[in-house]
Amino acid sequence: MLFNSFEFLIFFPITIIIGNLLKNRWQRLFFLLASYYFYMAWQPSSVKCDARETTGLGFWIDTLFCDYKINAYVSILLFSTIVDYFAARLIEKSEPGHFKRKIYLIISLLVNLGTLGFFKYTNFLLGLINDINVWSDFRFENQNIILPVGISFYTFQSMSYTIDVFNGKTEARKSFLDFSLYVAFFPQLVAGPIVRAETFFRDLDHRLSVYKSNIEEAFSLILIGLTRKIVFADNLAKVVDSTFTNYANLNPIEIWTGALAFGWQIYFDFAGYTDIAIGVARLFGFQFNPNFNFPMSCRNIADHWSKWHISFSTWIRDYIYIPLGGSRGSVFMYIRNIMITWLFAGLWHGAAYHYVAWGVWQGVMLLGHKFYSGTTAAAALNEKGGKTYDLFARVFTMFCLSFGFIMFRAESMEKAISMMKSLVFIRSAEQPLWRWDNYHYGILILICFIASYVFSKRQIPSILKGNPFKFTAFVIVNIYLLLLFGVTESQNFLYFQF
């Protein structure tokens, strides 16, 4: 089910009304069932419905999965929940330092990573074997595997819980219902943010009151999230799709426009989703941490990643980078830890070479910034460069990010390399030089860049808080934008594919 769909417009008010009428365990059970229904409303071709069985068990399977649109992949979500619930309980019951604790943790990690690996990386690994197999003509065929929506998010969230229990940072939850709700709570189930167990259970045990000011704050987040998605992301998708389809016939300026447009598209799309998720969760009494903080106008790559997909960047920091040793040890070890962490980040986003290249590029940029920031030249420019250097740093950061945007969006490295050549004005003779048909998107991107810099100083809810005039104007402007410029047909959020 999409946040920007008519179905959600019906589902949400019914859920919040009934949920607030119920109390205690009945309320939690209702939220869990609603979350599972929300997940099952996403209906892939998980069961082939073209050749129907007419008798026996096959008939009932076809009836459930085809006629009633039951999502078969909900069983994977339930299986992961069961394994991690019992693994955490057994870890906590075991004596500190006992080898059984590690065994239970390993079982949890193997189940989660194994499930994720099968659905997400089987074809990638088979293709990798095919690529390195130069001794025979045998080739593995691609398997028809559909990636369950949200699997990367809920496996990471569930794994972080068992790891935290193992490290003594949180207690194992005794109630299976409570833990199931933590894994499956619908606002953040399919595309994040990745919520830590301590944050969720804190609010589950001591539900936050929802006052008028909280409703206004939540509504402003939901509204700006819809505007980011429907008005900006979905409109930018038009030039992005056109650029990445027809890149061979476009000149460098048009490639630049498409690359920058994709950066802004994925930002508006994903930030819009998490804004809606955080706003919806707040109306249910949960306070999730912000996942984006205007990262598109940052003055360096480290600052960018401290404000982009914060729940993911802090996850890989806490569960990969720091356990590897972080910045402790030699320079070589620091470089190794950064590159392993970001190679993992690239693979998490997708099973393809261009995602691996994107992750490596993020690591290279972070290392470059780290070593540059320790030089006397960087200190002098930061001290005396003023606004000129500040603007140059922000534009240069966007310049470097654009290469990553192309790697991330391109379907192959061949396509990515061809487009990145255009970014540095290495073009073929067939590409026209003096043409810029999509200039109006360039103007939009410039406006977005300036607005992002202005708003980066304060979060939108804090600007509107306690000011009825600003809140009313904000609502009117966003509704006007949605009605006038919104893309009417519902479109998937980009991070559903991860």
N, C-alpha and C positions, 0 to 999 in steps of 0.2 A: 504494500500500500504506500502510495506516495503522499508526502505532506501537501503537495500542490495538486491534489486530486479531489474530485467531488466526493469520493468514498470517504476520505479522511474528514471532510467537512461534516459528514454525518456521524462518523465513528467518534470523533473527538468529544463533542458536547455530550453524547450519550454516555461515554466512558467517564467523563468528569462528573456528571450529575449522579449516576448510579454509584460511582466510586465514593463520592462524598456522603451518600446516604448510608453506606455500609460502614462498619467499624471493625477494627482489630483484624483477626485472621480472615474473616469473610471479605474484608476490603482487599487484603493482600492476595487472596485467592482470585478475586475478581480481576484485579490488575494483572495477575499472571495469565489468566485465561484470555483477557483482552490483548495482552502482548503476544501470546501465541497466535491468536486470530490475526492480529496485525501482520505478523511474520508470514502466516500461511496465505494471506491475501496476495502476496507476491507469488505468481504461478508460472514457473518455467515449465518446459516440456520434460518434467522429471519422470513422467511415465508416458510411454508412447500410446497414443489414443487412436491411432489409425486402424489397428487390427484388434478389435474388441473380442474378449472372451465372453461366451454366452452362458457358461455353466461353471460350477465349482468355485474354488477360491479365486481364480482369475476374474470371474464375474464381479465378485465383491471388491477386489482390488481396483478394477477398472471403474466401478461405480463410485468408489470413494475418491480416487485420484483424478478421474476425468469428469464425471458428472457433477460432483460436489466440489471440485477444484481444491481438494486437500493437497497441501504441499508436502511431498514425500520427504523433503529435506529437513522438516521440522524434527524428524527423528534424530538427526545428527546433532542438532542443538540440545535435545533432551539427553542424548547419550553423553555428550561432553559435560553437561551439568551433573549427571549422576556420577561420572568418574571423578570429577574434581571435588564434589561434595564429600564422597567417602575418602578420597585421598587426603584431603585436608583434615578430616576427623581422625584418621589413622595416624597422620603425622603428629597431631597434637597429643594423642594418647601415648605415643612412643616416648621413651626416655630420651632426654637431650643427649645428643652425640651418638645415639644408637644407629646402627647401620640401616635399620628398617625405615627410619625417617627418609633417608636418601632414596631407598627403593620406592617408597610411595610417591615421592616427588618425581622420580624418573618415570614411573608409570604414568603420572599425570602429564608430564611433558611429552612423552612418547605418543600418548593417545591424541593429545591436541595437535602436536606438530605432525604426527603421522596422518591424521585426518586432513589437516590443512594441506599437507604435502601431496596426498593422493589427488585431491580435487583441483589443486592449484598448480602443481608442478610436475605431474606425470608426463604430460605431453612435452613440456620443456626439457625434462631429463631424457626422454626418448629421442627428441630432436638433437640434443647435445651428443648423445651416443652415436646417432647417425652422422653427425658432422665430423666426429673424430675417428670414425670407423673408415679408414682408408685401405683396409686389408681385404675387404669383400664387398660385394654388391648388395648384401642383405641390408634392408632398411625396415625399421619399425614403422608401423602406420599410426597416425594420430588416433587417439581414442575419443569416442563421443562422450566426453565428461562435461557436465554443466556445473559451473562454479556456484555453489549456494550463496545467495546474497548475504553479506554481513559476516561471513565465516572468519575473515581475517580479524574483524573487530571483536567478536564475542570469544574467540579462542584466546586472543591476547588478554582480554579482560579477565577471563576465567583463570588463565595461567598465572597472571600477576597475583591473584588471590592465593593460590596454593604456594607460590614462592614466598609471599609475605607471611603466610602461616609457618612455613618452614624456617624462615629467618626470625620468627618471633615478633614481627611488626604488627600482626593482627591476630585475633582469636578466630579459631574455626567456628563457623556458624552451626549451631545445633539444629536449627529449623531448616529442613530441606525446602520448605516453601519460601522462606526468606532468601535463601541462596539462589533458588531458581528464579525468583523475581529480580535479583541482582544481575544475573546473566542475561535475562530476556526482557528487561524493562523496555517497553517499545520506543520511547523517545530517542534513545541512543543505540538501539539494537543493531540496525543495519548499516550505519555509517558513522558511529561515534557521536560524541567524543568517548574515548576510552576512560571509563570512570573507575577510580580506585575503590576497593572494597571499604576502606575506612570512611571515605566520603559518603558512599551510598548508605551504609548501615548506620552511620551517624544520623542521617536524616530519616531513615526508616524507623529507627527507635525513638527519635524525638522529632516528629514531623513538624516542619516549619509552618507557622500560621500564614494564611494568605489574606492580607489586608488590601485595601483599595490601592495603596501605593505599589504593592507587589503585583497586583493585576495589571496596573498601568505599565510597570517595568516589563512584565512577561509579554504583554500585548505589543509593546514597542519592539521587543526582540523578534516576536513572531512576524510582525509586519515588515520590519526591515529585512528579515530573512527571506520572506516571500518576494520583496522588491529586488533583493540581490539576485535571487534565482530567476524569477519570471521576467523581470525587466532587463537586467544587465546580463546575467550568464546566458540565458536562452537567446537573447539577441546577438551577443558576441559569438555564439555558436555558429551563426550563419557565415560570418567571414572566416572563422577558424576552419570549419568544414570545407569551405570553398578553397582556402589556401592550401590545406594539407592534401586536398584531392588534385588540385591543378598546379602544384608547386613547380612542375617542370616548365610551365609557360609563364611564370611570374618573374618579375624583376626583384632585385634585392630590397627595395623599399617596400614592396608588397609582401615579401616574405617576412620582413621585420614587423610589419603591421600584424600579420597573422600570428607570428610568434608571441608578440606582446599581448595580442588579443586573447590567445590561449591562456597565458599566465593570469590575466584578469578574469577570464571565464572560469577557470578552475577555482580561483580564489572566491569569486562571488558565489559560485555553485556550492562549494564545500562550506564556506563561512555562512552562507545562507541556511544550509541544512542544520548546522550546529546551533545557529541562532534560534531557529525554530525549536530544535530539540531542547535547548536550555530553557527557552520560554515556556514550552509545554510542561517540562518537568517541574518548573517553579510553581505552576498552577496546581500541581499535585503535591506540593510541599517539599520538593527536593531542590537543593541549590548546587548545580554543577558549575565547575570552574570554567571561565572563558576559554575557548579553544583557538581563537584568533584575536589579534590585537593590532590591526592595520599593518600587516607585514610588508606591503608592497611599496612602501616608500622608505625602507630602512637604509641606513648608510653603510652597512656591511653585512656579510652573509651570516655571521654569528648572531647579529641582532635580528636578522630575518628569521632565522630558525628558532629564536626565543619567542617569536610572536606568530609563527605559522604552525598550525596543527600541533598545538602545545601539548595536548595529551599524548600524542604519538612521540614527539621529540623527547619529552621527559621519560616516556616509557623505555625507549631504546637507550637513553642515558642511564636510567636506574637499573635496568635488567640486562644490558649488554655492555655498554661502554665502561661503567664503573666496575662491574665484576671482572672485566678484562684487565683492569688496572688503571683505567682513566688516564690522567696526565702524570701519574706517578711513574718513576723509573726513567729510563734513558729516552733520548729523542727518538730513537728507532722504535721503542716500545709505544711511545705516544702516537707516532705515525701509524704503526700497525693497528692500534686500538681504534683510531679514527676511521681508518679505511675498512676494517672489518665491520664496524658498526654501520657505516653508510652503505657498504656492500649489502649487508643484511636489509637495510632500509629500502634499497632498490629492489631486492628480490621480494620483499613484503608487498610492494606495490604491484608487482606483476612478474609472471614467469616468462621473460623474454630478454633478449640481449640489450634492447634499448633501455629497459628499466635498470638493468645492471649498470649500463653506462651512465645513466642518470645518477644512480647512487654513488658511483665512483667520482663523478664530476662534483657532487656536493662535498664529498670528502676532500677532494683536491682544493676546492674553493675555501673550505674551512681551514685547511692547513696553510694555504697561501695567506689568508688573513691573519692567522695566528703568528706566523713568522714575520710578516710585514709589520704588524702592530707593535712588535718588540724592537723595531729599528728607530734610530734617531730621526730619520726622515719623517716617519709617521708621527712621532711626538711633536716635531716642529710644525708639521702641517695641521695637526689637531689644535695646536696652541695658537698659531698665527694665520691659519688659512681662512678663518672666518666663514661667512656665508657662501663664498665662492667655492671653497673646498668642500663644504658641507653638501652643496648642491651637486658638485662633481662626484662626490662619493656615492650619493644616492643614485645618480644616473649610471655610474659605472657598475654599481651593484645590480641594477636592473639589466644592464648590458650582459653581465656574466650569467645572470639567471636565465636570460633568454635562450642561451644554448641548451640549458637544462630543460626548458619548456619544450623545445623541439624534440629532444631525446625522449621526453616523457610521452608526448602526443603521437610521434611518428610510429607507424606500425612495424617498421624495420630499421635497422642501423643504416642500410643503404640509403633509404629515404632521408633519415636524419642527417647523414653526412652530406648529402647533396644540398639539403636546405641550409645546413650550417655554413657551407661554402658561400651561399648567397649572403649570409649575415656579414661576411667580411668581403663582399663584393667580388667574389670569384664566381663568375657566371659563364654559362654557355653562350654561344653566338646566337642561339634561337631566342634567348630571353630578351625582351624589350627593355631598354634602359630608362627612357623617359615616359613613364606612365605610372599613375597612382590612382586607380579607379576606386579604391577603398579608403580614400583620404578621410572621409567622415568618421570612420572607425578610429583613425589616428587621432582626430580631434577629441573623440570620446575618451580614448585612453589617456590623453594628456589631462583632460578634466578629472578623470578618476585619480590620476597620480597626484594632482594638486589637492583634491578633496581628501584623499587618504592621508596626506601630510598634515592637513589642517585638523582632521578628526583624530589623528594618532595621539594627540595630547590628552584626550579624555574619551572614555567610553560613552556611547550614545545614551544609554539609560541614565547615566550620571548627569548628563547635560540636561535631560528632560525632567529629572526628579524635582518635585516640589514646584514646578512651574506649569500651571494649567494652560497658559497661552502657548508656550513652546510645544507642549504635548499635543494640543489641538491642531496647531499648525503642522506638526510632524505627521499626524494621522491624515490630515487632508492632502498634504503633498504626496505621501506614499500611495494613498488610494487613487489619487489623480494619475500618478505614474503607472500604477498597475492597470487602470482602466484604459489609459491612452496608449501605453507602449508595451504592456504585458503580452507575452506569447500565450495564446489561449489554450492550445493543446498541451496536455500534461507531458512533460519530458522527464526521463529518469535523471536522478542526481548522478554526477560522474563517479563518485566514490562508491556507488553500489557495486561496481565491477571489481572492487578490491576486497 
